[in-house]
């Protein structure tokens, strides 16, 4: 009997992994679902908050900006900490702390947001948690799967976003039927506590070793040569590695444009539908409609990028995004909302797992830092600016001008994409098969 492990097919469309890899994928997908619910609560209940505190659209955009200010801090800090404390199973420790901050923020918003100032201040820890948990979560799942199926794993993991976006609309509609907008923020601790317990149980050194042994035995490529790494000294090496890699820098610009378009669209989507005559509960439900088709785009494009290349997939997603944003101009009824938002769902979340896989391919030992920089700068800065700018455009020129501007911003993503180096090539595939 030969001691040589079997050679996997790098072109196989059927993903294979250890049961613990699948378990980690399930838990981290649940965590992303919670992140999506966290991000979707404010836009869904924004009209009610505006009514209670007497806010204009521009002021409502500033509320969102405070949240994204906290997100910048959380993403940069926790992304770096996850590389500094340790990759692999050690990322669980950093991730749990970030999640706990969000759980506390949700509970406190319910209990102490009796004034506009208090509500505004409590958006800060919610933002820190959102920014801190996402880059660590993505890096964590990528380090429990064979490299050959990284795009698939990150894509499936990110289906938590579209599923969460739809679930948020349904949950908020149910909550508003029996309670007020403050009770909606209790969804965060209710979802987060069991997820933390499960991840702490799975994310151990012994279990990760079992995964790596399986990867070796079946001839796949480890996500990293070792289970966990910890930089020496002050831990500045991951920051240097991330900032000096052109793919990281251009990816930040690319995702910044995608996220500007998304933040501008989702922040006022419920407002647009209520102004069109729909009641708040129905508008909240419809605002999550893209989640019904979002998982298709993420799984398909994430897996496709493992074979056709990351840039190939992103190019089509830019065009799909711009087209469906323009279609949002015609949302005037529940029927038109369903049609347009289901179409948008095929593209809405798909660029993010593909770009995450690109970053992990480019800087595997600084993945947390790289994604923290991307999420902190791209998501944070776009969130701070986009909602406020969109509010001003809507107040001054209406929703048509608003969506035209967002579609143009999205199309600008083709420029940084041209400077990104592809990380999935035929040459790399041959080396993996050897």
C-alpha positions in Angstrom: 0.0 0.0 0.0 1.3 3.4 -1.0 2.0 6.0 1.8 1.3 8.8 -0.7 -2.0 10.6 0.1 -4.6 10.7 -2.7 -4.4 13.7 -4.9 -7.7 15.8 -4.9 -9.1 17.3 -8.0 -8.6 21.1 -7.6 -11.3 21.5 -10.2 -13.9 19.5 -8.3 -17.2 21.2 -7.8 -18.1 18.9 -4.9 -16.5 20.3 -1.6 -15.1 17.8 0.8 -14.0 18.6 4.4 -13.8 17.1 7.9 -17.1 17.1 9.9 -15.6 19.7 12.2 -14.9 22.0 9.2 -18.6 21.8 8.4 -19.5 22.4 12.0 -17.3 25.5 12.1 -19.0 26.6 8.8 -22.4 26.3 10.4 -21.5 28.2 13.5 -19.7 31.0 11.7 -22.6 31.3 9.3 -24.9 31.7 12.3 -22.6 34.4 13.6 -22.8 36.2 10.2 -26.6 35.9 10.4 -26.5 37.7 13.7 -24.2 40.4 12.2 -26.7 40.8 9.4 -29.6 41.2 11.9 -27.5 43.7 13.9 -26.9 45.7 10.7 -30.5 45.5 9.6 -32.3 46.5 12.7 -31.6 50.2 12.5 -32.8 50.7 8.8 -35.9 48.6 9.5 -37.0 50.6 12.5 -35.6 54.0 11.4 -39.0 55.5 10.5 -40.2 54.8 14.1 -37.0 56.3 15.5 -37.4 59.4 13.3 -41.0 59.8 14.5 -40.1 59.5 18.2 -37.1 61.8 18.1 -38.3 64.1 15.3 -35.3 63.5 13.0 -34.8 64.6 9.3 -33.3 62.1 6.8 -30.0 63.9 7.1 -30.1 63.6 10.9 -31.0 59.9 10.6 -28.0 59.4 8.4 -25.8 60.9 11.1 -27.2 58.3 13.6 -25.9 55.6 11.2 -22.6 57.4 10.9 -22.0 57.1 14.6 -22.5 53.3 14.3 -20.0 53.1 11.5 -17.5 55.3 13.4 -17.5 52.6 16.1 -17.2 50.0 13.4 -13.9 51.5 12.1 -12.4 51.2 15.6 -13.6 47.6 16.1 -12.5 46.3 12.7 -9.0 47.8 12.9 -8.5 46.8 16.5 -9.9 43.3 16.5 -8.6 42.4 13.1 -5.1 43.1 14.3 -5.7 41.5 17.7 -6.8 38.3 16.1 -3.4 38.0 14.2 -1.5 39.2 17.3 -3.2 36.8 19.8 -3.0 34.0 17.3 -4.4 32.6 14.1 -6.4 29.4 13.8 -8.1 28.2 16.9 -6.9 31.2 18.9 -9.1 33.5 16.8 -12.0 32.1 18.8 -10.8 34.0 21.9 -10.7 37.4 20.0 -14.0 36.8 18.2 -15.9 35.9 21.4 -14.9 39.2 23.1 -16.1 41.2 20.0 -19.4 39.3 20.1 -20.0 39.9 23.8 -19.7 43.7 23.2 -22.5 43.5 20.7 -24.7 41.4 23.0 -24.3 44.0 25.8 -24.9 46.8 23.4 -28.2 45.3 22.2 -29.4 44.7 25.8 -28.5 48.2 26.9 -30.2 49.7 23.9 -33.4 48.1 25.0 -33.1 49.1 28.6 -31.5 52.6 28.5 -32.2 54.2 25.1 -34.8 56.5 26.6 -33.4 59.7 25.0 -31.8 60.4 21.6 -28.4 61.1 23.2 -28.4 57.7 25.0 -29.5 55.9 21.8 -26.8 57.7 19.8 -24.0 56.7 22.4 -25.2 53.1 22.4 -24.6 52.9 18.7 -20.9 53.0 19.4 -20.4 49.6 21.1 -22.8 48.1 18.6 -20.5 49.4 15.8 -17.3 48.2 17.6 -18.8 44.7 17.8 -19.9 44.6 14.2 -16.6 45.8 13.0 -14.6 43.5 15.3 -16.5 40.3 14.8 -16.7 40.1 11.0 -13.0 40.1 9.9 -12.2 37.6 12.7 -15.1 35.4 11.7 -14.1 35.3 8.1 -10.5 34.5 8.9 -11.6 31.8 11.4 -13.7 29.9 8.9 -11.1 30.0 6.2 -8.5 28.4 8.5 -10.7 25.3 9.1 -11.2 24.5 5.4 -8.8 23.1 2.7 -7.4 25.9 0.5 -9.0 24.3 -2.6 -12.5 25.1 -1.3 -11.8 28.5 0.3 -14.1 30.5 -1.9 -16.9 28.0 -1.4 -16.5 28.0 2.4 -16.4 31.8 2.7 -19.3 32.1 0.2 -21.5 29.7 2.2 -20.4 31.3 5.4 -21.5 34.6 4.0 -25.0 33.3 3.2 -25.7 34.4 6.8 -25.9 37.9 5.4 -28.8 37.4 2.9 -30.6 35.0 5.3 -30.1 37.5 8.1 -31.4 40.3 5.9 -34.6 38.5 5.2 -35.0 37.1 8.8 -34.5 40.7 10.1 -37.4 42.0 8.0 -39.6 39.2 9.2 -38.6 39.4 12.9 -38.9 43.2 13.0 -42.3 43.0 11.4 -43.3 40.5 14.1 -41.8 42.6 16.9 -43.4 45.8 15.8 -46.7 44.0 15.8 -46.6 43.4 19.6 -44.0 45.9 20.9 -41.8 48.9 20.0 -38.6 49.5 18.2 -36.4 49.1 21.4 -37.5 45.5 21.8 -36.0 44.8 18.4 -32.5 45.2 19.7 -33.0 42.3 22.1 -32.6 40.0 19.1 -28.9 40.5 19.3 -28.3 38.8 22.7 -30.9 36.1 21.9 -29.0 35.1 18.8 -25.5 35.8 20.1 -25.3 33.8 23.3 -25.8 30.3 21.9 -23.4 31.1 19.0 -20.6 32.0 21.4 -21.1 28.8 23.4 -20.9 26.6 20.3 -17.9 28.4 18.9 -16.0 28.1 22.2 -16.8 24.3 22.2 -15.6 23.7 18.6 -12.7 26.2 18.4 -10.0 24.3 20.3 -6.4 23.2 19.4 -7.3 19.5 19.5 -10.2 19.8 17.2 -8.3 21.9 14.7 -5.5 19.3 14.7 -8.1 16.7 13.7 -9.1 18.9 10.8 -5.5 19.4 9.6 -4.8 15.6 9.9 -7.8 15.0 7.7 -6.6 17.6 5.1 -3.1 15.9 5.0 -4.6 12.4 4.7 -6.8 13.4 1.8 -4.1 15.3 -0.1 -5.6 18.7 0.2 -3.7 21.9 1.0 -3.7 23.3 4.5 -5.0 26.8 5.0 -1.7 27.5 6.7 1.3 25.2 7.3 0.8 25.4 11.0 -2.2 25.4 13.3 -1.6 28.8 14.8 0.9 31.6 14.5 1.7 34.5 16.8 4.0 37.3 15.7 6.9 38.2 17.9 7.6 41.5 19.4 4.9 44.2 19.2 3.1 42.3 16.5 3.4 44.9 13.8 4.4 42.3 11.1 0.8 41.6 10.1 0.1 45.3 9.6 3.2 45.8 7.5 2.4 42.7 5.4 -1.1 43.8 4.8 -0.4 47.4 3.9 2.5 46.6 1.5 0.4 44.1 -0.5 -1.2 45.8 -3.6 -4.1 43.4 -3.6 -5.1 44.5 -0.1 -4.9 48.2 -0.9 -6.9 47.9 -4.1 -9.4 45.6 -2.5 -10.1 48.3 0.1 -11.0 50.8 -2.6 -13.1 48.2 -4.5 -15.1 47.2 -1.4 -15.4 50.8 -0.3 -17.4 51.5 -3.5 -19.6 48.5 -3.1 -20.3 49.3 0.5 -21.0 52.9 -0.2 -23.7 51.8 -2.7 -25.1 49.3 -0.2 -25.2 51.7 2.8 -26.9 54.3 0.7 -29.5 51.9 -0.6 -30.4 50.0 2.6 -30.5 53.0 5.0 -33.4 54.6 3.3 -35.1 51.6 1.6 -37.8 51.3 4.3 -38.3 55.1 4.2 -38.8 54.9 0.4 -41.4 52.2 0.7 -43.3 54.0 3.5 -43.4 57.2 1.5 -44.9 55.1 -1.4 -47.8 54.2 0.9 -46.8 50.9 2.5 -47.2 50.5 6.2 -44.1 50.1 8.3 -44.5 46.4 9.1 -44.8 45.5 5.4 -41.9 47.8 4.4 -39.7 46.2 7.1 -40.5 42.8 5.7 -39.9 43.8 2.1 -36.6 45.4 3.0 -35.2 42.0 3.7 -36.5 40.4 0.5 -33.0 40.3 -1.1 -32.1 37.7 1.4 -34.3 35.1 -0.2 -32.0 35.0 -3.3 -28.8 36.3 -1.7 -27.6 32.9 -0.7 -27.6 31.8 -4.3 -25.3 34.5 -5.5 -22.9 34.0 -2.6 -22.6 30.2 -3.0 -22.4 30.2 -6.8 -20.0 33.1 -7.2 -17.9 32.1 -4.2 -17.5 28.5 -5.6 -17.1 29.8 -9.2 -14.2 32.1 -8.1 -12.3 29.0 -7.0 -12.3 27.8 -10.6 -12.7 30.8 -12.9 -10.8 33.3 -10.8 -11.6 36.0 -8.3 -11.4 38.9 -10.7 -13.6 37.1 -13.3 -16.4 36.8 -10.7 -16.1 40.3 -9.4 -16.3 41.9 -12.9 -19.8 40.4 -13.4 -20.9 41.4 -10.0 -20.1 45.0 -10.5 -22.3 45.1 -13.6 -25.2 43.2 -11.8 -25.0 45.6 -8.9 -25.3 48.7 -11.0 -28.2 47.4 -13.0 -30.3 46.3 -10.0 -29.6 49.6 -8.2 -31.1 51.5 -11.1 -34.1 49.2 -11.0 -34.8 50.4 -7.4 -36.0 53.7 -8.9 -39.2 51.8 -9.9 -40.1 50.5 -6.4 -43.5 52.0 -5.9 -45.6 49.0 -4.7 -45.1 45.7 -2.9 -45.1 43.8 -6.2 -42.3 46.0 -7.7 -40.4 45.8 -4.4 -40.4 42.0 -4.5 -39.3 41.8 -8.1 -36.5 44.3 -7.8 -35.1 43.3 -4.4 -35.1 39.6 -5.3 -33.1 40.5 -8.4 -30.7 42.6 -6.3 -30.3 39.7 -3.9 -28.5 37.7 -6.6 -25.7 40.2 -6.5 -25.9 42.1 -3.3 -23.7 40.1 -0.9 -21.7 38.1 -3.5 -18.7 40.4 -3.9 -17.7 40.3 -0.3 -16.8 36.5 0.1 -15.0 36.6 -3.2 -12.9 39.6 -2.1 -12.3 38.0 1.3 -11.0 34.9 -0.4 -8.8 37.0 -2.5 -7.3 38.7 0.6 -6.7 35.4 2.4 -5.0 34.1 -0.8 -2.8 37.1 -0.9 -1.8 37.5 2.8 -2.8 34.2 4.7 -0.8 35.0 7.9 -2.2 38.5 8.1 -5.7 37.7 7.1 -7.3 39.2 10.2 -5.4 42.4 9.9 -6.1 42.7 6.1 -9.8 42.1 6.5 -9.9 44.4 9.6 -8.3 47.2 7.4 -10.7 46.5 4.6 -13.8 46.4 6.8 -12.7 49.3 9.0 -11.8 51.6 6.2 -14.2 50.5 3.5 -17.2 49.6 5.5 -16.6 52.1 8.3 -15.8 55.2 6.1 -18.5 54.4 3.6 -21.0 54.0 6.4 -20.0 57.3 8.0 -20.3 59.2 4.7 -22.8 57.3 2.6 -25.9 57.5 4.7 -25.4 61.2 5.4 -24.7 62.0 1.7 -27.7 59.9 0.6 -29.9 61.6 3.0 -29.0 65.0 1.6 -29.4 63.8 -2.0 -32.9 62.4 -1.2 -34.0 65.6 0.6 -32.7 67.7 -2.3 -33.5 65.7 -5.5 -35.4 62.5 -4.6 -34.9 58.8 -4.9 -34.2 58.7 -8.7 -31.1 60.9 -8.4 -30.1 58.9 -5.3 -30.0 55.6 -7.2 -28.3 57.0 -10.3 -25.5 58.3 -8.1 -25.2 54.9 -6.3 -25.1 53.0 -9.6 -22.3 55.3 -10.9 -20.3 54.7 -7.7 -20.6 51.0 -8.1 -19.4 51.1 -11.7 -16.2 52.9 -10.5 -15.3 49.5 -9.0 -14.0 48.4 -12.4 -11.0 50.7 -12.0 -9.4 49.3 -8.8 -10.3 45.8 -10.1 -8.0 46.4 -13.1 -5.0 46.7 -10.7 -5.7 43.6 -8.6 -3.5 40.6 -9.3 -5.5 37.3 -9.8 -4.7 34.7 -7.1 -6.5 31.7 -8.8 -4.6 30.6 -11.9 -4.0 27.5 -13.9 -0.4 27.5 -12.8 -1.5 27.6 -9.1 -3.9 24.7 -9.8 -1.2 22.5 -11.2 1.0 23.2 -8.2 -1.8 22.3 -5.8 -2.3 19.0 -7.7 1.3 18.1 -7.4 
